Amino acid sequence: MQQSLYALAIYFQMALLLAIGLLCVRLVYYCLVRAGIFVRNRHWLVLSQITLVAALVIPIIQVTLPRDVHWQPKAQVWSGVEGPGRPTYAVISIAKRHSAEPTATLVPHVRVSLVLLLTVLATIGIGIGLFALRLGRQRFLLKTFLGKQIEIRSTKKLRILSTAAVKIPFSTRLGGFAYVVVPEELLSHPGDYRLAVSHELQHHRQLDTVWIYLVEFLKCLFFWNPTVYLWARFLETLQEFACDEALIGRRCVSFQGYAGCLLRVAETAVGARYRPAGTTGMASDRSHLLRRVEMLCKYGKMKVHRRLPVGLGLGTVAFLASVAFASGSAVQDRTISLQQAQALIASAQSEIPLSVNELVLKWLNRFAGSPEGRKRMKEGIARMETYRPMIERKIAQYKMPAELIAVPLFESGYKNTYIGKAKSSGAGIWGFIKITARRYNLAVSDDYQVDERLNAELETDAAMRYLRHMNFYKQRPFRDWRLSIKGYNEGEGHVQKLINELGTRDPWELEQEEPREHYLSGAMAVMIILKNPLLLE
């Protein structure tokens, strides 16, 4: 499931870059045309092809970059939190269970439904399959069509055919042969026949008949994306313009003769809509025909900017890369690996045993792997300094582990206020609910006019007694500070019930088995951060 989510993220990022790339190229093309700046259509074609390939390749390159704790852009976005211990988002690891390099992908605000994921995957898979079958059928029909036409000329790799079924000259590549097909009407006009064949051969020289396969493949892969069809139309237009430009650039071809040939082919093709799929054709609609003739009239009279296409190409690819990295790491900008996290605790001195597993690692990356997480953690640590002397004094008084100072940081971010909308849900830096507060002699009136949970020193004293009571003085004490921290949030009764049901006192087995907030994992991550403050830099 996780790997499928990650693949979908890359897939939709490609779709996004295809749309942005087309918008950029079309916008720049329009602006330069309006400004009267002339760039050869051949250069525009190459620039567009580079942009198209970049939109597909950049997301793949992005995920193959070295994974480093200081910089690891990904196709993921992390949403915010109401408080360090109150996540409103869920992040799912796409690593295997024991992978040393786990990564993450976006699950915004709600857990991803397996049914929804399978539905999306099935829809995309069925769509791609149907369009692939359609493409296969079209290629089969094209092969059958070519086999029935009259051969005019043949070389080792080229075949020129004549047909009465199609009114538009076209070219294609199939079975290792390059084909040029011309209507039989052109055979009675040698000049038009020669220009039509030259035009279609130019398509082969430009590799347009190869690019048509990539475009058809993209239509299958992104059948739902209208941008792909706009790309196909735009590339086809540029291919025709580039062919016209190349032929006019030859001294043996006159503008008048070539323009006349275009008009006669277009006139012949009126009403003839059929042209085999996966081919490039000479004729075009009226608007494109007018633009082609206009371009031919201006050819040779305008100053050509030769360096501009290089700058445009580099700028476009750079822009797409920046968009990819921005969308891929809009918030998540670094990831701590399991090996790196284990190295962080290897030499750490701690009264509470520090551990790193997938759950702890997930919380570590929430707090230290994004600007928002680091900002919230830094703000909480800054507030903690106000209470540190008092809490350290209480910890020493009750002979408790020093690492417990991390619990309020995780619980409330050291915000001495009410947690959540309901005042009864939790308050103060330790987040006591009303029932627990009263059990440990904190006065909380029904109208909350009196609420000693907001007295940080009194609540800290109560928290020390509560944790100590769970660890030492109950009828069945936990004798493990990790279980006590887990019970602090989930209730000691709930933790004891888990111990009885699962037959284990291993806190991490309990944490793995029950699908709750994983409070212990979050608190452990905060402890590791406090011992490694450079993670927040």
N, C-alpha and C positions, 0 to 999 in steps of 0.2 A: 504493500500500500504506500509506504513512504517513498520508495523508489519511483512509483508511478506518479506521485505528487511532484517529485522533483523533475521528472521527464515532462510533465504537463507544464511546469513553470518555464522550462526551456522552450517548449513548443509555443506557448503563448507569447514569450518574449520575442521569438522569431517573428511571429505575426505582428507584434507591435512595431518592431524595427522595419518590417516590410512597409508598413503604412507610413511611418515617419520618413523612411528613405525616399519613398515615392513623392511624398509631399515636399521634401527638401529639393529634389531634383526638378520637379515640375515648377516649383516656385522660383528657383534660380533661373531656370530656362525661360519662364515667362518674363521675369524682370529684365534679363539681358536682351531678349527680343524687343521688349518695349523700349529699352534704352538705346537700341540700335547697335548693340555690341555683337559682333559676329564671331561665333565659334563654329568650327566645322562640325557638321552633323556626325561625321565619323567619330570625332572626339566626344560628342554628346553621347553617342551610342556606347562607347567604351566606358565613359563615366557612369552611365546608368547600369551597365553590366557589373561594374565594380561595386556599385552601391547595392545591387541586388545580392551579389555573393556575400558582401560584408554583412548584410542583415541576417544571413543564414549562418555565417561562420563565427561571427563575434560571440554569440551566446555559447557556442561550443568551446571556443578558445578560453572564454571566461572561466568555465568550470574546470579547465585543465591547468590553470595557473597554480603555482606553488602555494600551499596553504600555510600561512604564517600567522602567528598570534597578533602581529602588528598590522596586518592588512590582508583581508580575505574577502573581496567582493563576491556576492552570490546572488542568485535569483531568489531573493527572499526579502521580506519586509516585516519588521516587528512592530506591533502596535503597542500602545501605551499601557500603563498600569495605574490603578487608583491609589495604590500604595505598594511598597516593596513586598508586602506579604499578601496582597490581594490582586492576583493577576486577572486581567480581563481578556487575556489572549492565551492561545495555546500554541506551542511550537512543537512540531513533531520531528524527531531525528530521522534522517534518512540513512544513517549508518546501520550496518549490521550490528547485531547485539553485542559483539565483542570487538567491533572495529576500533582501531587506534586513531582513526581520523574521522570522527562523526561530523556530519554537517546538518543543516536544518533547512526547513522550508516553511513557507507561510501557511498558517491556519488562522484566518482573521476572526477573532472574537468568539467563534463557535467551533466545536469539534467537527472535523470533517466526517460526514456520513459515508460509510463504506458503500452503501447503496447509491448515493449520489456520485461518488467517485467512479464506481463501476458503470453507472449510467452514462457519464461523460465519456469515459474511455470506450464504451461500447458504441456510442453514437459516432465518435470520431473514427473508430476502427471500421464500422460499417460504411460510413461515408467514404473513407479512403478506399475501401475495398470496391465499392460500387463504381467510383470514378476510375479506379485502376482497370476494372473490367471494361468500362466504357472506352478507355484509352486503348486497351488491347484489341477491342473489336474494331476501333477506328483504324488501327495500324494493319489489322488483317484485311479490312476492306480496301485500304490504300494499296496493299501488296497485290490484292486481286485485281484492282483497277489498273495498276501499272502493267501487270502481265497481259492485259488485253489490248494495250495500245500499240500503235505502229512505231517501229523503231526507225529513226532517221539516221542516227549516227551513234557509234559505240566505240569507246576506247577501253583501256584496262580498268578505269575507275569511274567513267562517265558514260551515261546513256541519255541521248536526246530523243524524246518521243513526241509523236503527234497524236492529237485526240480530237474527236468530234463531240465528246461529252462535256467538255469544259471550255468555257469561253475566255478564261483568264490564264495567262502564262503563269506557271508556278514551278517551284523547285522543292526538292526534298532529298533526304538521305535515308536509305533503307538497305539493309543486308550488305553493307560494305560498298554500295554503289551510290554515286551522286547522280540524281535524276534531274533533268530539265524537261518539262512538258509544255508544249505550245499548242494553241488551238490550230486546227487545220486551215482556218481562214487566213492566218498569217503567212501560210506557205505561198500564197499568190502575191504577197507584197514582200519581196526579198529584203528591202531596207528595214521594214518593221520586224521581220523575222530575225534579222541579224541583231537588231537592238534589243529585242525581247530576250534572245538567248544570252547576249552579253549581260543584260540586267540580271538574269537569273544565275548566271555563272558568278557574278559579283556577290550574290547572296552566299554562294558556297565559299568564295574567298574570305568573306567576312565571318564565316562560320555561323551564319544565321540559321542554317539548317541543323546545326548542333544545338544552338541555344533554344530552338523551338522545343527540343526534347526536355530541357530543364524547365521551361515554362509549363509544358504539359504536366510534368512531374509535380510542380508546385500547385497546379490546379487540382491535382489529386490529393496532395498532402494538406492543402488549405482550401478545400472545396467550399467552405463556409465563408471565406474571407473575400469580400469584394475587391480588396486591394490587389489581389493576385490577378484578377481579370483586367483591372486598370493597368497593371504593370504590363500584361501581355499586349494590350492595345498600344500603350506608349512605346514599347520596344519595337513593335511592328512598324509603327510610324517612323521611328528613327532609322530602322533598317532600310525602309524604302528611300528616305531622304539621303541616307549615306550612299546607297547604290546610285541614285541619281547624280549625286555630287561626284562620285568616283568616275562615272561614265563621261560626264561633261568635262571633267578634268583632262580627259584624253583628247588629243588634238584631232583624232579621226572622227570624233562625234560632234556634230554641230548642235547648238541649242535649238534651232528651229526644227531640225529633223527629229530630235529626241522628244521635244515638247509635242510635236505633231503625232509621234508614235504613241505617247501617253494618252493623248486625247482620243485617238482611234481605238486603242485598246479599251479605254474606259467606255467609249460609245458601243463597242461590240459587247462589252460585259453588262450593259444595262439589262436588268431583269434576270440575269444569270447569277443566282445567289450561291450555287453549289461550288465549293472548292474543297478538296479533301482536307480533313483535319491534319494538323501537324505539318503544314506546308507554308511556304512564303509565296505570296502572289504579287504580280506587278501592278495590277489596277487597285484603286482605292476609291473611297466615297468622294462626293463632290467637294466638300470642304478641304479634305486633304489634297485633292487634285489641284485645287486652286493654290494652296500653299506651296505645293511642289513646283508648279509653274512659276509662281512668284519668286521662289527661292532660286530657280534656274535663271530667271531674268537678272537677279542681283548678283549671281555668282561671278566672281572675278572683279567686281566693282567695289567690294567692301574689304576693309582691312581685317586680316585674320589675326586673332590673338592666340599665339601659339603657347605661351606660358600659362595663360589663364586656366586651361583645362587641368593642368597638373595641380595647381593650387586648389581648384574646385574639388578635384578627386581626393586630395589629402584632407581638405577641410571636411568633406562629407563623411569620409571614413572616421575621422577623429570625432566628429559630432555623433555619429552612430555609436561609436565606442563609449563616449561619455554618457549617452542616453542609456546604453546597456548597463554600464556600471552604476549609474544613478538609480535605474529601476531595479537593478539587482542588489544594490546595497544602499538603498535610500536611507535606511536607518542602521541595519546590520552591517558593520564595517570590519569586524574582526571575529575570529572564532578561536576559542581555546580548545585544543585537542585533548584527548584523554591522557596521552603521554605527558603533555605539558602540564596539565593539572596535577598529575601524580608527582611530577618533579617539584611543583610548588609546595607540596606538603611533606616531601621527603625529609627535609631537615627542620621542619617546624616543631617547636616545643609546645605541647598542648596537654592539659589535664583531661580534656575530652578527646578521645581518639578521632583524628581527622581521617576521613575516607573520601574517595572520589569514585563515583560510578556514573552511569548514564543520567540518572535523575539529578544528582548533584551538578554534573557537567551542564545539564540543561539550564539550571538556575544560574550557574556561573556565567554562562553566555548571555543570559537575559540581563544580568547586572553589569557585566564588564564588556559585553560584545557589541553594544550599541551606544551611540551618543546619549540617547535618552536614558538608558539604564545607568550609564556612568554618571550622568548629571544628577539623577535622583539619589544614587548612592552617595555621591559627594555631598549633596545637600543634607542627607541624613547624617553623615559622619560629622559635618559641621555642627548640626544641632546636638549631636551626641556629646560634643566637647563641653556643652553647658552642664550636662548631667553626669559626666564621667567621674568627677571626684566623689560625688555622692554615691553613685552606683558601686564604684570600686571600694568605697568604705563599707557598704552593706555586704558586698561579696566577701570581704575580709572578715567582717563581723560574724557572718554565718558560715565561714569556711567553705565557700562554694568555688567552683572552677571559674577562673577569670574570663573564660570564653563566653560565659553567659551574657556578657555585655552586648553580644551580637543579637540576642533574642529581640530586644526592643527595636533594634535597627531593622530587623526583618519584619517584625510585627507591625510597627507604625511609622518607621522612618524617624523615630524620636519626635513625632508630632504630638504634643500634649493636648489632644483634643478628642472629639468623638470620631469614631471610625464607622463609616457608613451612614446611611440616612437615619436609621433608628438609633436613638441614644442608648437603648438597651443592648445593642449588638456588641458594643465594645467602646472603651474610652481610655484615655491616658496613654502614656508611652508603652505600657505593657499590654494594652488592649483588653483589660479585664471586662468580662460581661457582668451584669448586675448580680446574678446569683453567686458567682464565684467571689465577687467583691464583698458581698455581705457575709459569706462564709468565713472570710479572713478579716472580718471586723472593719471593713471600710464602709462608712455611712453613705448610702445612696437612697435619697428620698424618692417617693413615687413620682413626684413632679420634677425631679432632678434639680430642684433649687439648691439642694445639698448633694454634692457628688465628690466624695473624697478620692475617686479614681483619678481626678485631675490634679490631685496633690502628688507630685512625682515621687517625693520621698516616702510618703505613706504607701503608695502603690508599689514602689520598689521593695519595701519591707514585706508587703503581702506576697509579692511574687517570689521572694527568696523563701518565705515560709512554705508557699505552695509547692515549689520545686523540691525543696528539701523533704517535705512531707511525702511526696510521691516517691522519692528516691530512697528514703530511709525508714519512715515511721508508719507507713501503712501496714495493714495486716499482712499483705503480700507485697513488700516493697520491690521496686524495679531493680535497684542496685545497678543501674546503668543510666548515666545522664542523658544518653541519646533517647532512651525510652521515655525519660521524664520530659524531655523537650517535645517529643511527639505527643505525649499525654497532655502537655500544657495547652496545646491547641485543640486536640481532638477529644480530650477528656480521658482521664485515667481509666474509667470504666470501659471505654471503647477499645483502648489499647490492650487492656487485660482480656477482653473478649476475643480480640484477634489472637493473642498468645494462646488462649485456650483452644480456639478453633483450629489454628495452624500447627500447634504443637511445637512452637519455636519461640525463643526469646531474642533471636537475631533481629535487631531493629531494621536492617536493610531488607531482610526477607519480608517483614511486615510491611515495609514501605513499598516494596514491589508488588505485593499481592493485592493490596486494597486501593481502589481507584479514587483516592481523595486528593487533597491539595499537595501532598508530599511536603508537609511542613518541615519535617526533619531535614530533608534534602535542601530546602531553601535556607534554613538556619545554618546548616553546615557550609553552604556556599558563602554565606556572609562571613562566617568565621575565617574561611580561607582568604577572602578578600581583605579582611582586617589584618591578617598576618602578611599579606602581599599587596600593600596599597598601591604599588606601581601599576597594578592591573587597571587602575582607573585613570591612568595618564594617557 
